[in-house]
Amino acid sequence: MERKRSVRRHRRYERPFAKKCKDLCRQFIAFLFSNVGIIGLVVSYTVAGAFIFRFVEKRHQMQVRLDVIRIRNETVSKFWNKTLQLNNFAEAEYKNQIRDELKVYQKMMVKFIQRGYDGEIYSEKWSFAGAFLYSLTVITTIGYGNISPHTFEGKLTTIVYAIIGMPLFLLYLSNIGDIMARSFKWIYANCCLCRWCPGVAKRRAERKRLREQLRGEYEEGVEEEEEENQIEYGENFDAFYRQRASIVSAMSGEGTDAESEESYDVQTVTVPVTICLVIMVGYICGGALLFCKWEDWEFMDAFYFCFISLSTIGFGDLVPGDKIYRRGDGTDLVDEVLELSFIFCSMYLMLGMALIAMCFNLMQEEVIHKIRTTVRTVKYILRCDR
């Protein structure tokens, strides 16, 4: 009897299936918006967008190319018919008729260009590689403009895709940039600010000497003004004294040095602006060298492309297309190939924008630190003048 009751109690406290599904969904959502999950979410979202845009726009592009081939063949046939109808002695009439046909052909070609025709028959811009690059430029707001949707479905899909994708990519930049900033500060603190480095020891000795000098000046000034301030402030003299002491301690860096000697906090370290600028310029130069090799560009053109891309300006006058969209040999209408350089290009853009966000974060902390130090110094000078 007691055994049956224990079994019933055990069954009674089991969680229902709906609650288990709810907990699993909550854990899955929390993982998606974690640091690792957000990277996978951005990559998966871009890959899904590549398949969607390829499915929506590829049929339209194929139809445009078939129409161009048809119009070209019809125009050639018209030229041949005009040649057969007129003899060689009617040169003026022949030229006039050919000129009229060429005007009609030019107007048709302009319409095809507006529909997305780029002058190539055996090339495919809406391949998986091209669609992936388009999806990436949409959510990163680069927008080269070399690929654009021309159907109603494609334009509507781009609007919805951008509304969801841009906040997602901003979340990626915020999380990954913050992680990279903390990691770089740890590397900078342990490699460039170690206690055994001669330059660091020299700077600490200089700060210690300056602190002792400011403390001596402060004590001399307090002894002279103690009686006057005690009469002026009365009961609030102790609070005034503590405030003055905290100002001197903050300005001279006494608290910071004490913490560095006992419990050194890496996250309180600020990275100089010059190092951040060197990192950004070095990353752009490295990308320029890679694109010089992949795209046969000059170094200045590749450097210009990397800067325009990472700053999300994206003029679109230079686009890595020769290695991403490879022309066919003419046997098939489309020859698709996924180049390895395309993967490196996508990784370069995603990692580079996160690196730029990291550098901006570090430079912001450095500027705020400098401003606070300047404000504290000015306050101390003004109080000493009183």
C-alpha positions as a printed Julia matrix, in Angstrom:
386×3 Matrix{Float64}:
  0.0    0.0      0.0
  2.77   2.39     0.91
  4.58   1.53    -2.31
  1.54   2.45    -4.44
  1.25   5.81    -2.67
  4.91   6.6     -3.32
  4.47   5.8     -7.02
  1.4    8.04    -7.23
  3.24  10.9     -5.55
  6.14  10.52    -7.95
  3.83  10.63   -10.92
  1.94  13.59    -9.49
  5.06  15.8     -9.33
  6.23  15.07   -12.87
  6.34  18.17   -15.12
  3.79  18.22   -17.93
  4.89  17.97   -21.54
  3.86  21.55   -22.35
  6.03  22.94   -19.56
  9.0   20.88   -20.73
  8.61  22.25   -24.26
  8.35  25.76   -22.86
 11.56  25.34   -20.85
 13.39  23.91   -23.87
 12.25  26.83   -26.03
 13.41  29.27   -23.37
 16.83  27.62   -23.18
 17.1   27.56   -26.97
 16.28  31.27   -27.27
 18.8   32.08   -24.54
 21.45  30.12   -26.44
 20.62  31.9    -29.71
 21.23  35.29   -28.13
 24.42  34.21   -26.39
 27.83  35.11   -27.74
 28.25  31.84   -29.64
 24.64  31.61   -30.72
 24.51  35.12   -32.17
 27.36  34.28   -34.58
 25.62  31.14   -35.75
 22.34  33.04   -35.99
 23.84  35.74   -38.23
 25.54  33.18   -40.49
 22.4   31.02   -40.69
 20.25  34.06   -41.41
 22.58  35.12   -44.23
 22.65  31.62   -45.74
 18.86  31.42   -45.56
 18.62  34.81   -47.25
 20.94  33.6    -50.01
 18.65  30.69   -50.79
 15.54  32.88   -50.66
 16.87  35.62   -52.95
 18.3   33.06   -55.34
 14.93  31.36   -55.6
 13.05  34.65   -56.05
 15.34  36.45   -58.51
 17.03  33.72   -60.52
 14.05  32.95   -62.73
 13.64  36.62   -63.6
 17.31  36.94   -64.51
 17.17  33.85   -66.71
 14.13  35.2    -68.53
 15.87  38.55   -69.16
 18.9   36.82   -70.68
 16.72  34.67   -72.91
 14.87  37.77   -74.1
 18.16  39.5    -74.88
 19.3   36.54   -76.98
 15.98  36.5    -78.82
 16.02  40.25   -79.56
 19.62  40.07   -80.72
 18.87  37.24   -83.13
 15.78  39.02   -84.44
 17.76  42.22   -85.04
 20.43  40.33   -86.97
 17.72  38.72   -89.1
 16.2   42.12   -89.83
 19.58  43.43   -90.94
 19.97  40.51   -93.32
 16.47  41.0    -94.72
 17.12  44.69   -95.31
 20.32  43.8    -97.12
 18.49  41.38   -99.41
 15.65  43.83  -100.17
 17.87  46.75  -101.19
 20.58  46.68  -103.83
 24.06  48.07  -103.35
 23.27  51.3   -105.23
 20.63  52.45  -102.63
 23.23  53.27   -99.98
 21.41  56.2    -98.34
 18.12  54.33   -97.96
 19.94  51.28   -96.63
 21.75  53.33   -93.96
 18.54  55.05   -92.89
 16.69  51.79   -92.42
 19.57  50.21   -90.53
 19.84  53.3    -88.33
 16.14  53.05   -87.44
 16.52  49.39   -86.53
 19.54  50.16   -84.36
 17.56  52.83   -82.48
 14.83  50.32   -81.73
 17.45  47.8    -80.62
 19.14  50.34   -78.33
 15.85  51.24   -76.65
 15.16  47.55   -76.02
 18.63  47.06   -74.57
 18.13  50.01   -72.19
 14.93  48.39   -70.93
 16.75  45.08   -70.42
 19.52  46.85   -68.48
 16.87  48.41   -66.25
 15.55  44.9    -65.65
 19.0   43.74   -64.49
 20.9   42.79   -67.64
 24.65  43.41   -67.2
 25.9   42.68   -70.71
 26.96  39.09   -69.98
 25.09  36.08   -71.29
 27.11  33.32   -69.63
 27.36  34.71   -66.11
 25.24  34.26   -63.03
 24.96  36.96   -60.39
 22.17  35.27   -58.5
 24.18  32.15   -57.82
 24.52  31.06   -54.22
 27.72  33.08   -53.87
 26.14  36.2    -55.33
 22.98  35.85   -53.29
 24.99  35.33   -50.11
 27.03  38.46   -50.79
 23.81  40.38   -51.48
 22.28  39.16   -48.2
 25.42  40.15   -46.32
 25.49  43.63   -47.84
 21.83  44.13   -46.93
 22.13  43.35   -43.22
 25.49  45.13   -42.9
 24.06  48.23   -44.68
 27.03  48.24   -47.1
 24.82  48.0    -50.17
 27.25  47.82   -53.09
 24.44  48.08   -55.61
 25.95  45.73   -58.19
 23.13  43.28   -57.41
 19.58  44.44   -56.78
 16.15  42.81   -56.96
 13.96  43.65   -59.96
 10.8   41.72   -59.17
  8.01  42.72   -56.82
  8.6   39.64   -54.7
 12.34  40.34   -54.5
 11.85  43.95   -53.39
  9.29  42.96   -50.76
 11.56  40.17   -49.51
 14.47  42.63   -49.27
 12.41  45.01   -47.11
 11.32  42.29   -44.7
 14.8   40.72   -44.68
 16.47  44.05   -43.87
 14.0   44.92   -41.1
 14.89  41.7    -39.28
 18.53  41.4    -40.33
 19.88  44.87   -39.52
 19.0   44.77   -35.78
 20.35  41.22   -35.66
 23.66  42.31   -37.14
 23.86  45.31   -34.79
 23.38  42.89   -31.9
 26.21  40.79   -33.35
 28.5   43.83   -33.54
 27.65  44.85   -29.98
 28.26  41.43   -28.44
 31.29  40.38   -30.47
 32.83  43.85   -30.29
 32.51  43.84   -26.5
 34.07  40.36   -26.24
 36.95  41.35   -28.52
 37.47  44.58   -26.54
 37.72  42.7    -23.23
 40.04  40.12   -24.76
 42.28  42.75   -26.28
 42.44  44.69   -23.0
 43.5   41.48   -21.25
 46.22  40.89   -23.87
 47.34  44.52   -23.69
 47.42  44.52   -19.87
 49.4   41.28   -19.62
 51.79  41.86   -22.52
 52.29  45.63   -22.62
 51.64  46.57   -18.96
 53.35  43.74   -17.13
 55.14  44.59   -13.89
 58.48  43.35   -15.18
 58.61  45.66   -18.19
 61.19  48.46   -17.69
 58.97  51.11   -19.27
 56.01  50.25   -17.04
 58.14  50.28   -13.91
 59.51  53.68   -14.89
 56.02  55.1    -15.4
 54.88  53.76   -12.04
 57.86  55.32   -10.31
 57.07  58.63   -12.01
 53.44  58.47   -10.88
 54.55  57.65    -7.34
 56.91  60.61    -7.29
 54.17  62.91    -8.6
 51.74  61.64    -5.99
 54.16  62.31    -3.16
 54.87  65.78    -4.52
 51.18  66.64    -4.74
 50.57  65.26    -1.27
 53.39  67.41     0.15
 52.04  70.52    -1.54
 48.57  69.74    -0.29
 49.73  69.24     3.3
 51.61  72.55     3.25
 48.56  74.34     1.89
 46.29  72.77     4.48
 48.5   73.83     7.35
 48.36  77.44     6.14
 44.64  77.51     5.39
 43.42  75.22     8.15
 42.56  77.96    10.56
 40.81  80.12     7.92
 38.83  77.18     6.49
 37.86  75.96     9.94
 36.41  79.34    10.75
 34.69  79.57     7.33
 33.23  76.04     7.15
 32.72  75.46    10.86
 31.18  72.08    11.48
 31.55  71.07     7.83
 35.34  71.37     7.97
 35.87  67.58     8.3
 33.78  66.88     5.2
 35.69  69.57     3.31
 39.01  68.05     4.38
 38.0   64.58     3.22
 36.8   65.98    -0.1
 40.12  67.73    -0.69
 42.02  64.55     0.15
 39.93  62.47    -2.24
 40.54  64.98    -5.04
 44.31  64.79    -4.57
 44.21  61.02    -4.35
 42.11  60.71    -7.52
 44.24  63.16    -9.47
 47.53  61.6     -8.5
 46.29  58.05    -9.21
 46.81  56.77    -5.69
 43.77  54.48    -5.74
 44.66  53.09    -9.14
 48.22  52.26    -8.14
 47.09  50.64    -4.92
 44.65  48.46    -6.79
 47.31  47.56    -9.35
 49.65  46.41    -6.63
 47.12  44.33    -4.71
 44.24  43.26    -6.95
 45.01  44.23   -10.54
 41.77  44.54   -12.54
 42.4   44.13   -16.26
 39.12  45.72   -17.31
 40.1   49.05   -15.76
 42.96  49.35   -18.26
 42.47  51.76   -21.14
 44.1   51.14   -24.53
 45.71  54.17   -26.24
 43.98  55.56   -29.3
 47.13  55.17   -31.4
 47.12  51.4    -30.91
 43.48  51.2    -32.05
 44.28  53.24   -35.15
 47.26  50.99   -35.92
 45.02  47.9    -35.64
 42.41  49.31   -38.02
 44.97  50.49   -40.59
 46.83  47.18   -40.37
 43.64  45.18   -40.9
 42.73  47.28   -43.93
 46.23  46.91   -45.37
 46.13  43.15   -44.86
 42.8   42.93   -46.65
 44.13  45.12   -49.44
 47.02  42.71   -50.02
 44.63  39.75   -50.16
 42.28  41.45   -52.64
 45.25  42.48   -54.76
 46.01  38.79   -55.16
 42.43  37.6    -55.61
 41.03  40.32   -57.87
 44.19  41.57   -59.64
 43.61  45.07   -58.29
 46.19  47.71   -57.56
 47.03  48.22   -53.9
 45.38  51.66   -53.73
 42.17  50.32   -55.28
 42.11  47.37   -52.88
 42.83  49.63   -49.88
 40.05  51.96   -51.04
 37.64  49.02   -51.39
 38.44  47.69   -47.89
 37.97  51.11   -46.31
 34.7   51.77   -48.15
 33.38  48.33   -47.21
 34.34  48.34   -43.53
 33.02  51.87   -43.08
 29.69  50.67   -44.63
 29.82  53.45   -47.24
 29.74  50.93   -50.1
 29.85  53.0    -53.28
 29.88  49.84   -55.41
 32.39  51.06   -57.98
 34.7   48.22   -56.93
 33.13  44.87   -56.1
 34.84  41.47   -55.75
 33.07  39.89   -58.71
 35.57  38.12   -60.93
 36.25  35.4    -58.38
 32.67  35.13   -57.14
 30.85  35.09   -60.48
 32.86  33.02   -62.95
 31.92  33.08   -66.62
 31.07  29.86   -68.3
 32.56  28.46   -71.47
 29.42  29.04   -73.5
 28.15  25.44   -73.5
 25.63  26.11   -70.72
 23.69  29.23   -69.98
 24.91  29.35   -66.4
 28.1   28.04   -64.87
 28.06  28.37   -61.09
 31.08  27.92   -58.9
 31.75  28.72   -55.27
 35.25  30.13   -54.94
 37.28  29.8    -51.76
 38.12  33.5    -51.95
 34.41  34.28   -51.63
 34.36  32.64   -48.21
 37.4   34.64   -47.16
 35.75  37.83   -48.45
 32.63  37.24   -46.34
 34.68  36.35   -43.27
 36.85  39.44   -43.83
 33.82  41.73   -43.85
 32.13  40.19   -40.81
 35.31  40.0    -38.73
 36.44  43.43   -39.89
 33.24  45.18   -38.86
 33.44  43.53   -35.44
 37.07  44.66   -35.18
 36.09  48.22   -36.06
 33.39  48.1    -33.38
 36.02  46.85   -30.89
 38.4   49.7    -31.74
 35.64  52.29   -31.43
 34.71  50.84   -28.04
 38.31  51.02   -26.81
 38.8   54.55   -28.16
 35.59  55.68   -26.47
 36.81  54.36   -23.11
 40.18  56.08   -23.6
 38.58  59.43   -24.48
 36.19  59.24   -21.52
 39.11  58.43   -19.22
 41.08  61.41   -20.52
 38.1   63.74   -20.11
 37.49  62.59   -16.53
 41.15  63.02   -15.66
 41.14  66.53   -17.14
 37.98  67.48   -15.25
 39.45  66.22   -11.97
 42.64  68.19   -12.57
 40.72  71.38   -13.36
 38.57  70.97   -10.25
 41.66  70.48    -8.12
 43.33  73.6     -9.56
 40.21  75.69    -8.99
 39.87  74.5     -5.4
 43.53  75.19    -4.73
 43.15  78.73    -6.11
 40.43  79.41    -3.59
